[in-house]
Each structure stands twice: as C-alpha cells, then as structure tokens.
C-alpha cells in the first residue's frame, strides 16, 4: 500500500489554519452579532461548505501555483502559492471587523510546518517547523451576491494572497 504524505500545499493550508486558530485562542477573540451575542470565529480548511461549519467562519484553501523564472535564462523557478481566505459572517459589521483582524494578524507572515500522520493520535498529526511564509496581498474584496442568497454567502469577504515559503 502506498501512502501519499501531505504535500507542500496541504501543509501550507494547515499551517495557516493552525496559526489563525492559535491567534483566536491567544486573544480570546470574539465578535458581536447583530443581536449583541458574542461569537468565537471558527477556522476551517476547504472550499466546500460542510454541515458542521457555523458562522462566523474563516476558511483557507490553496488555489493556483505560479512558477515564474528566477531570472532571465534560468531554469530555476520561484514558486508562489495562491491562498484564498474566505470570511463568512452573520452581518456586514462582523464581516468588516473579521476582515481587518485577519489582514492585520497575517501581515507579518506565519510559521510553515511539515505535517506527518500520527498513528497514536490520528486527529493530531505530528508537526515539525519547516520554514516561514511571507506573502503579498493580491486582492481583498467583498463578495456581493444579493439579498436572496443563503446566509452562509450573504456576508462574505474574499482575500487572495500570493505566498512565498522560505524553507529551513
């Protein structure tokens, strides 16, 4: 049997997800909904909505890989990985607050980890520091689909970043 280990893009997504979860926990971050109730944002990896996702939710997933040449005439490539961060909120104020928080939180980059399966505890893979991620913002756009859409997509922000990984 061949086991395909997590590759770079999956490690990148999971590293960002873990980073955001850690920051939310460190800051005891909560946002206020339109009724004044406090909500802790969830962070998930993936694009497709899952039944256990509750709003507000921040989703991260890898999209494209760009590989421009390092310099003219070189066969060396500079790999840039596009990461999409979708923020889905319960109202416009929460959407804007979470957008500002995410943008400020990731601004200095984050640690990149190599994840390996953990047979003793499958829900907690073994992670090893493997480098550091820096990035450029590509876009930060509100997704306006109108009022007749599911609440899950009504108050949504899409942040696209181009990441560079400096491996140890």
C-alpha positions in Angstrom: 0.0 0.0 0.0 1.3 3.5 -0.9 0.6 6.3 1.5 0.9 9.7 0.0 2.1 12.1 2.7 0.8 15.6 3.0 2.5 17.7 0.3 3.5 21.3 0.4 0.2 22.9 -0.5 -1.7 20.9 2.2 1.0 21.8 4.7 0.6 25.5 3.7 -3.2 25.4 4.2 -2.9 23.6 7.5 -0.1 25.9 8.8 -2.3 29.0 8.1 -5.3 27.4 9.7 -3.4 26.4 12.8 -1.9 29.9 13.0 -5.3 31.6 12.9 -6.8 29.2 15.5 -3.8 29.9 17.8 -4.3 33.7 17.5 -8.0 33.4 18.1 -7.4 31.3 21.2 -4.5 33.6 22.4 -6.6 36.7 22.1 -9.8 35.0 23.2 -11.2 36.7 20.1 -15.0 37.1 19.9 -17.2 39.2 17.6 -20.6 40.7 18.3 -23.5 39.7 16.2 -26.4 42.0 15.3 -28.3 40.9 18.5 -25.3 41.6 20.8 -24.3 38.0 21.3 -20.7 37.1 21.4 -19.4 34.6 18.8 -16.0 33.0 18.5 -14.9 32.7 14.9 -14.3 29.2 13.5 -11.4 28.4 11.2 -11.5 25.6 8.6 -9.5 24.3 5.6 -11.5 23.9 2.5 -13.8 25.5 -0.1 -16.9 23.4 0.0 -19.3 24.1 2.9 -19.6 21.3 5.5 -22.6 20.7 7.7 -20.6 21.3 10.9 -19.4 24.8 9.9 -21.0 27.6 12.0 -20.9 31.3 11.2 -18.7 33.2 11.6 -16.2 31.0 9.8 -12.8 31.8 8.2 -11.9 29.2 5.5 -8.5 28.9 3.9 -7.6 26.9 0.9 -4.8 26.7 -1.7 -5.7 27.7 -5.3 -3.1 28.1 -8.0 0.7 27.8 -8.1 2.7 30.4 -10.1 6.2 29.5 -11.1 7.9 32.4 -12.8 11.6 32.0 -13.7 14.0 33.2 -11.1 15.8 35.4 -13.7 16.0 35.6 -17.5 17.6 32.5 -18.9 17.4 30.5 -15.6 15.6 27.1 -15.3 15.2 27.8 -11.5 11.6 28.6 -10.6 10.2 30.8 -7.8 7.1 29.0 -6.6 4.3 31.3 -5.4 1.2 29.6 -3.9 -2.1 31.5 -4.1 -4.1 31.1 -0.9 -7.7 32.1 -0.7 -9.2 33.2 2.7 -13.0 33.5 2.8 -14.6 35.2 5.7 -18.2 34.4 6.2 -20.1 36.4 8.8 -23.6 37.0 10.2 -23.8 40.7 9.3 -21.8 43.3 7.4 -20.2 44.8 10.6 -18.9 41.4 11.6 -17.6 40.8 8.1 -15.6 44.0 8.1 -14.3 43.5 11.7 -13.1 40.0 10.9 -11.5 41.2 7.6 -9.5 43.8 9.4 -8.5 41.3 12.1 -7.3 38.7 9.6 -5.4 41.2 7.4 -3.6 42.6 10.5 -3.0 39.2 12.0 -1.3 37.6 9.0 0.5 40.7 8.0 3.9 39.6 9.3 3.6 36.0 7.9 3.5 32.7 9.8 5.4 29.6 10.5 5.3 26.8 7.9 5.1 23.3 9.3 5.5 19.8 7.8 2.7 17.6 9.0 3.0 13.8 9.2 0.4 11.2 10.3 0.3 10.3 13.9 -0.8 6.7 14.3 -1.1 7.1 18.1 -3.4 10.1 17.8 -4.8 10.4 14.2 -6.7 13.7 14.9 -3.4 15.4 15.9 -0.7 15.0 13.2 2.9 15.4 14.1 4.1 18.8 13.0 7.7 20.0 12.5 8.8 23.5 11.9 10.0 23.6 8.3 10.1 27.3 7.4 8.4 30.6 7.2 5.6 32.0 5.0 5.6 35.6 3.7 3.2 36.9 1.2 1.8 39.8 -0.8 -1.9 40.7 -0.8 -3.4 40.2 -4.3 -7.0 41.2 -3.5 -9.4 41.9 -0.7 -12.9 42.0 -2.0 -16.4 41.9 -0.6 -18.5 39.2 -2.3 -21.9 40.6 -3.0 -24.4 38.0 -4.2 -27.5 39.9 -3.3 -30.1 39.5 -0.5 -31.7 36.4 -1.8 -28.8 34.1 -1.0 -28.2 31.7 1.8 -26.9 33.4 5.0 -23.7 31.4 4.5 -22.8 33.5 1.4 -24.6 36.8 2.2 -21.8 38.5 4.2 -18.7 37.2 2.6 -15.2 38.6 2.1 -12.6 37.1 -0.2 -8.9 37.7 0.5 -6.3 36.3 -2.0 -2.7 36.2 -1.1 0.4 35.1 -3.0 2.7 33.3 -0.6 6.4 32.6 -0.7 7.8 29.8 1.6 11.4 30.1 2.9 12.2 26.6 3.9 14.7 25.9 6.7 
